[in-house]
Amino acid sequence: MEIKDAGKALLEAADRFNLAGDFAEAEKLYDQLLTQNHDQPWLLATLGTLYIRTQRYGLAITLLQYAASKIKESEVLTNLAIAYKYSGQYDKAMHWFNEAIKYNPNAETYSTYAGMHVNVGTPEIAVETANKALKKDPQHAMAHWNKAMALLELGKWETAWEEHEWGFDAKMRVRRNIKDKPYWDGASGKKIVVYGEQGLGDEIMFASMLPDLMVENEVILECHPRLKTLFEKSFPGLTCYGTRDKEKITWPEDHEFDSVVSIGSLGKWYRRERSEFPGIPYLKAEALPRGNKFRIGISWTGGMKQGRVRTRSIPLSWWKPILNVANVEFVSLQYTDSDADIHAVNAEGYDIAKRQEAKASDYYETAQLVKSCDLVISCCT
């Protein structure tokens, strides 16, 4: 990047703020630099990448698109593809990923493109693309992770779980050191600490394997605090601590145990083929009191801004054809801020009930609300 001498110190400072995650300060300095260096495509590309990290995808696309017209560098083209991906414009994202690969078919670009194919539901191509990344760099952790996601979608469980372990190196999963105990190796007859990981939904999903682990082992679970009551009531005999979100914990001093394991690693022991999925309910809750109407719980928005929220949501206004069915009570199960959506629809004469349990700090209350429903209709949350 060619910056006039007077601006080099400013650029170094901006880059330091950017790397440290202080995007507001970095943006101020990049903006100052642009007043004298507005024709520098690398500077525009850098600022565009900052806008990706701050989830301002329109600005990111604008700057990166201009930069890409001036310099054909894989990094710029890949970041433009990522901006289109996060904005939900998958066709354009694919175009720019292919352009990036054309100029520099490196492991990073192949890996990111593989993740794109996971997002759009083409797992076979995702595996193929991840393998190209791994041919370039066999230790590319994110390529292994994207391959794992695709293999899980394809139901190739045995291979998928082995790849899933690369999530630690890819920073998609967290290693938790508890009393310096070794990681569980699958041996039975042990006392094991299991710690939760990833999102609440992931932790709930992986919890289906706790009964398998508890058959031949004594288990202590460290979970998200919002899940503690639900798990205690669902898995009798399970010792549970809601301290997953705390760095310093004291309860391990009260226990002797042999090893620790992440809840997401249980799949490689208990879900290696389809027949090992029991397909039975495993969460337990007492239903909330309710009236005589048929109760339907609905949820219409899923994911975070970078979690395919556009493809995981159904605008509540689109639900109106079914919201006026006689003798039916519709209850919101939406855990995000949805008051404006509900108010807009109810102002047209509909009656969607808002219950505090949907946003409860204790997910057992949410489970009670779900249990009280006769039917649940939901997008992928």
PyMOL commands that set and color helices and strands:
alter all, ss='L'
color gray80, all
select helices_A, chain A and resi 5-20+23-36+41-53+57-70+74-86+90-103+107-119+123-136+141-154+157-167+200-216+225-234+251-254+263-265+267-270+274-276+316-322+339-346+356-359+363-371
alter helices_A, ss='H'
color red, helices_A
select strands_A, chain A and resi 191-195+218-222+239-241+259-262+294-299+328-332+352-353+375-378
alter strands_A, ss='S'
color yellow, strands_A
deselect
rebuild
show_as cartoon
